[in-house]
Amino acid sequence: MGSNLEISASEADIQHILKKSYRFTVPDYQRLYSWKEAQWTEFWNDLNNISDEDTHFLGSIVVIQYRKSIDELDEMEVVDGQQRLTTISLLLRAMQQYYEDIGEPIAEQIRETYLHEADFDINEYPKLELSRFDNDRYQEILDGDPMNVPEEEQLRKAYDFFADKIEGLEKSEVDQLRKHLLGSMTLVVVECDSAGSAFRLFETLNNRGLELSAVDLMKNALLQVASEKYPGGDESEEYEQIRDQWEKVLEKVVHEISEPDRFFRHYIMSRPVPDINGSVTSRQLYETFRNIIEERLPTEGVTLVDYVDGMVDHADLYVGLTDANIDEFSSRPQKKINRRIRNLNDIQASHARTILLRAFDEFEEYEDILSLLRLLEVFMIRWRVAGYQTGSNLDKVFSELCSDAFDDSDPLKTIRLRLAEEAPSDDEFRSRLTNSDFRRNAQTKYMLDTIERRYYMQSGEGKEYDRATVDLEHIAPQRTYSAKKYSPWRDVIGVGEAKFDQYRNRLGNLTLLEERLNESASDNPFQQKKDQYKLSDFEMTQAVREEYDEWQIDQIEHRSEKLAEIGVDIWDFGRFK
């Protein structure tokens, strides 16, 4: 795993882990206790099935070790494994209660040895402290009366589950279970020296059981900095506001967006202060964010409260960009803008959201936003068709534009020149349009739809339609050589299967067709298709019928070249001078 991870790992039974002189703490960024009956039942069955000679491995827990002064207990911050640790402690608490009820002194041993820890001054602390959102209920179960915790709470349900299982057992049976829990069940404890090491570990292991993300760690770092910065610590008004605002951001982006770390990366790269001039990858996100909140914000005079408030403001905008549902302008302009955003989404241009987050701050007129969206369409379709790498290359372009363009007197001109410089040339774009394979996806449908509207429907007489309801039609069927019903095409197409495979997904072999016009085949398949196309409202499809008497490789090549010329003209930076 590499020495730079600065970790150590050791396997031990539950008894040895809980007897050590430190306490486990669950940070506020962790989710609430969420194990349910299925997990409790599996845990209980595993425990009951251990024989005296066996051990049972429960998995791993990942902790960050914080050394304290001699007057304090060392702290193990749990970044993965809180569900297991909490469940173990609740089972031990149920056992403690069982022994108390029958007057057995072993109850006190469980309490003092495994559920609590004392420092050198005999000050006693819970062995496990949950996040502030769960801890009051947990401590009531641990040291008070579990019955005081509402029955619907998950922690109470877990306690009741184990208490019910133990209640009807003989003391010898509970003794056996206790010994197996403490001496035969084992965990690997992975100790990291910092949150950064923990995050790198998670990336390296890529283990589905390790659910920590950059966003989780960012919240932890944010709350740590807030508690240290403001008088009153985690009781201060500022801390409460930052925590509440962060929760609002998470509520907006984590539940609405499939890859929430994108929002945070794009937001960071879009901001004028602090100015991040370059890409921020998913791997760099946590360290970059930590540097911003610990060093950059104080240096540049931005408060932590204002920075997080800005995230809340932009989270709504980001979700709007993701859904193509911006609510910033009056009805007609807004409709145009959302249509353009939908185009970008169809061509998978999520990287462009960085500059859009900034542009909605900088541009007051909707015409400027619309012009930028057109430029981004030209740039992104050229980039995508040419097969250029996405990722940090695109992030770098848009981040640098956020740093430079909006300080110029004509930001749109600066953006156009930079995008034109980075984009594939006309010759490369034309060649790719002519010779590439195009899959039946939203990007291809966007391209044909745009060609239909901008070239074939120039008269404005074409029928309005919703692109989502339209089919992508292969003129020579995609399965010409694999489906029996298309067998007449094999003679018509005039080449073997290997040659046809090079042409079947070319742009020239694709057109738009209404869903109601279904494919069929006959002895004269292209003629049959032409009869269908005659019923279509799409002018590009009518043009296929009118311009071609037969459909072979030469015709696919000819139409691919024609559509490529049209495409180079439509997606042209020169239109925006």
ChimeraX attribute file (.defattr): number of C-alpha atoms within 10 A of each C-alpha:
attribute: neighborCount
match mode: 1-to-1
recipient: residues
	/A:1	10
	/A:2	8
	/A:3	6
	/A:4	9
	/A:5	17
	/A:6	16
	/A:7	19
	/A:8	10
	/A:9	13
	/A:10	10
	/A:11	15
	/A:12	17
	/A:13	20
	/A:14	21
	/A:15	18
	/A:16	13
	/A:17	17
	/A:18	22
	/A:19	16
	/A:20	13
	/A:21	15
	/A:22	24
	/A:23	21
	/A:24	21
	/A:25	21
	/A:26	24
	/A:27	22
	/A:28	18
	/A:29	22
	/A:30	21
	/A:31	14
	/A:32	18
	/A:33	21
	/A:34	12
	/A:35	16
	/A:36	13
	/A:37	12
	/A:38	9
	/A:39	15
	/A:40	19
	/A:41	14
	/A:42	11
	/A:43	15
	/A:44	17
	/A:45	11
	/A:46	15
	/A:47	19
	/A:48	14
	/A:49	12
	/A:50	17
	/A:51	12
	/A:52	11
	/A:53	7
	/A:54	11
	/A:55	16
	/A:56	18
	/A:57	14
	/A:58	15
	/A:59	14
	/A:60	19
	/A:61	21
	/A:62	24
	/A:63	26
	/A:64	23
	/A:65	19
	/A:66	14
	/A:67	13
	/A:68	11
	/A:69	7
	/A:70	9
	/A:71	10
	/A:72	14
	/A:73	20
	/A:74	18
	/A:75	19
	/A:76	20
	/A:77	23
	/A:78	22
	/A:79	25
	/A:80	22
	/A:81	19
	/A:82	27
	/A:83	15
	/A:84	20
	/A:85	17
	/A:86	20
	/A:87	20
	/A:88	18
	/A:89	20
	/A:90	24
	/A:91	23
	/A:92	24
	/A:93	24
	/A:94	26
	/A:95	24
	/A:96	22
	/A:97	21
	/A:98	19
	/A:99	19
	/A:100	14
	/A:101	10
	/A:102	10
	/A:103	10
	/A:104	14
	/A:105	11
	/A:106	14
	/A:107	20
	/A:108	15
	/A:109	12
	/A:110	19
	/A:111	20
	/A:112	17
	/A:113	15
	/A:114	23
	/A:115	24
	/A:116	20
	/A:117	22
	/A:118	18
	/A:119	15
	/A:120	11
	/A:121	8
	/A:122	8
	/A:123	11
	/A:124	13
	/A:125	16
	/A:126	19
	/A:127	23
	/A:128	28
	/A:129	21
	/A:130	23
	/A:131	19
	/A:132	14
	/A:133	15
	/A:134	18
	/A:135	18
	/A:136	14
	/A:137	20
	/A:138	24
	/A:139	17
	/A:140	15
	/A:141	20
	/A:142	22
	/A:143	13
	/A:144	12
	/A:145	10
	/A:146	21
	/A:147	12
	/A:148	11
	/A:149	19
	/A:150	12
	/A:151	14
	/A:152	8
	/A:153	13
	/A:154	19
	/A:155	26
	/A:156	20
	/A:157	17
	/A:158	24
	/A:159	24
	/A:160	18
	/A:161	19
	/A:162	20
	/A:163	20
	/A:164	12
	/A:165	13
	/A:166	19
	/A:167	14
	/A:168	10
	/A:169	12
	/A:170	9
	/A:171	15
	/A:172	9
	/A:173	12
	/A:174	17
	/A:175	15
	/A:176	15
	/A:177	20
	/A:178	17
	/A:179	13
	/A:180	25
	/A:181	24
	/A:182	18
	/A:183	18
	/A:184	22
	/A:185	21
	/A:186	22
	/A:187	20
	/A:188	18
	/A:189	18
	/A:190	19
	/A:191	21
	/A:192	25
	/A:193	16
	/A:194	16
	/A:195	21
	/A:196	18
	/A:197	17
	/A:198	25
	/A:199	21
	/A:200	18
	/A:201	23
	/A:202	20
	/A:203	15
	/A:204	12
	/A:205	11
	/A:206	11
	/A:207	10
	/A:208	8
	/A:209	13
	/A:210	17
	/A:211	13
	/A:212	19
	/A:213	16
	/A:214	24
	/A:215	19
	/A:216	18
	/A:217	23
	/A:218	21
	/A:219	23
	/A:220	18
	/A:221	20
	/A:222	21
	/A:223	21
	/A:224	16
	/A:225	17
	/A:226	24
	/A:227	18
	/A:228	12
	/A:229	16
	/A:230	14
	/A:231	13
	/A:232	12
	/A:233	17
	/A:234	17
	/A:235	11
	/A:236	14
	/A:237	13
	/A:238	19
	/A:239	25
	/A:240	16
	/A:241	15
	/A:242	21
	/A:243	20
	/A:244	13
	/A:245	19
	/A:246	19
	/A:247	16
	/A:248	16
	/A:249	22
	/A:250	17
	/A:251	12
	/A:252	17
	/A:253	22
	/A:254	16
	/A:255	11
	/A:256	13
	/A:257	15
	/A:258	10
	/A:259	10
	/A:260	16
	/A:261	19
	/A:262	21
	/A:263	24
	/A:264	23
	/A:265	22
	/A:266	26
	/A:267	21
	/A:268	23
	/A:269	29
	/A:270	26
	/A:271	21
	/A:272	14
	/A:273	16
	/A:274	19
	/A:275	18
	/A:276	19
	/A:277	19
	/A:278	19
	/A:279	22
	/A:280	24
	/A:281	17
	/A:282	17
	/A:283	12
	/A:284	12
	/A:285	21
	/A:286	26
	/A:287	17
	/A:288	18
	/A:289	23
	/A:290	19
	/A:291	12
	/A:292	21
	/A:293	22
	/A:294	16
	/A:295	11
	/A:296	17
	/A:297	17
	/A:298	12
	/A:299	11
	/A:300	12
	/A:301	10
	/A:302	14
	/A:303	12
	/A:304	21
	/A:305	15
	/A:306	12
	/A:307	17
	/A:308	20
	/A:309	18
	/A:310	15
	/A:311	20
	/A:312	19
	/A:313	12
	/A:314	19
	/A:315	22
	/A:316	16
	/A:317	21
	/A:318	25
	/A:319	17
	/A:320	16
	/A:321	22
	/A:322	20
	/A:323	15
	/A:324	20
	/A:325	18
	/A:326	18
	/A:327	15
	/A:328	13
	/A:329	12
	/A:330	9
	/A:331	9
	/A:332	8
	/A:333	14
	/A:334	17
	/A:335	16
	/A:336	13
	/A:337	24
	/A:338	20
	/A:339	15
	/A:340	21
	/A:341	27
	/A:342	19
	/A:343	23
	/A:344	27
	/A:345	20
	/A:346	17
	/A:347	20
	/A:348	15
	/A:349	21
	/A:350	19
	/A:351	23
	/A:352	23
	/A:353	24
	/A:354	26
	/A:355	26
	/A:356	23
	/A:357	22
	/A:358	22
	/A:359	18
	/A:360	16
	/A:361	10
	/A:362	13
	/A:363	14
	/A:364	10
	/A:365	10
	/A:366	17
	/A:367	12
	/A:368	16
	/A:369	19
	/A:370	18
	/A:371	16
	/A:372	23
	/A:373	21
	/A:374	21
	/A:375	21
	/A:376	24
	/A:377	22
	/A:378	22
	/A:379	23
	/A:380	24
	/A:381	24
	/A:382	26
	/A:383	20
	/A:384	18
	/A:385	21
	/A:386	19
	/A:387	12
	/A:388	14
	/A:389	10
	/A:390	12
	/A:391	13
	/A:392	16
	/A:393	13
	/A:394	20
	/A:395	24
	/A:396	19
	/A:397	21
	/A:398	28
	/A:399	28
	/A:400	19
	/A:401	24
	/A:402	27
	/A:403	21
	/A:404	16
	/A:405	19
	/A:406	18
	/A:407	11
	/A:408	11
	/A:409	9
	/A:410	10
	/A:411	19
	/A:412	19
	/A:413	15
	/A:414	17
	/A:415	23
	/A:416	21
	/A:417	13
	/A:418	16
	/A:419	20
	/A:420	18
	/A:421	11
	/A:422	12
	/A:423	20
	/A:424	21
	/A:425	16
	/A:426	17
	/A:427	10
	/A:428	15
	/A:429	22
	/A:430	24
	/A:431	18
	/A:432	19
	/A:433	26
	/A:434	23
	/A:435	18
	/A:436	17
	/A:437	16
	/A:438	18
	/A:439	14
	/A:440	14
	/A:441	11
	/A:442	16
	/A:443	20
	/A:444	19
	/A:445	23
	/A:446	19
	/A:447	18
	/A:448	20
	/A:449	22
	/A:450	18
	/A:451	19
	/A:452	19
	/A:453	18
	/A:454	15
	/A:455	17
	/A:456	19
	/A:457	16
	/A:458	10
	/A:459	9
	/A:460	10
	/A:461	9
	/A:462	14
	/A:463	10
	/A:464	10
	/A:465	12
	/A:466	7
	/A:467	14
	/A:468	9
	/A:469	9
	/A:470	15
	/A:471	17
	/A:472	19
	/A:473	19
	/A:474	20
	/A:475	23
	/A:476	25
	/A:477	20
	/A:478	18
	/A:479	15
	/A:480	19
	/A:481	18
	/A:482	11
	/A:483	10
	/A:484	9
	/A:485	13
	/A:486	19
	/A:487	17
	/A:488	17
	/A:489	22
	/A:490	15
	/A:491	11
	/A:492	16
	/A:493	18
	/A:494	13
	/A:495	13
	/A:496	11
	/A:497	14
	/A:498	9
	/A:499	11
	/A:500	19
	/A:501	16
	/A:502	13
	/A:503	22
	/A:504	23
	/A:505	22
	/A:506	22
	/A:507	28
	/A:508	26
	/A:509	25
	/A:510	26
	/A:511	22
	/A:512	23
	/A:513	23
	/A:514	17
	/A:515	12
	/A:516	9
	/A:517	13
	/A:518	11
	/A:519	15
	/A:520	13
	/A:521	16
	/A:522	14
	/A:523	13
	/A:524	12
	/A:525	22
	/A:526	24
	/A:527	16
	/A:528	14
	/A:529	20
	/A:530	20
	/A:531	12
	/A:532	18
	/A:533	23
	/A:534	16
	/A:535	13
	/A:536	17
	/A:537	16
	/A:538	23
	/A:539	21
	/A:540	22
	/A:541	23
	/A:542	18
	/A:543	13
	/A:544	22
	/A:545	19
	/A:546	12
	/A:547	10
	/A:548	13
	/A:549	11
	/A:550	17
	/A:551	19
	/A:552	20
	/A:553	19
	/A:554	12
	/A:555	17
	/A:556	22
	/A:557	17
	/A:558	14
	/A:559	20
	/A:560	24
	/A:561	19
	/A:562	16
	/A:563	20
	/A:564	22
	/A:565	17
	/A:566	16
	/A:567	25
	/A:568	20
	/A:569	15
	/A:570	16
	/A:571	22
	/A:572	17
	/A:573	20
	/A:574	11
	/A:575	10
	/A:576	12
	/A:577	8
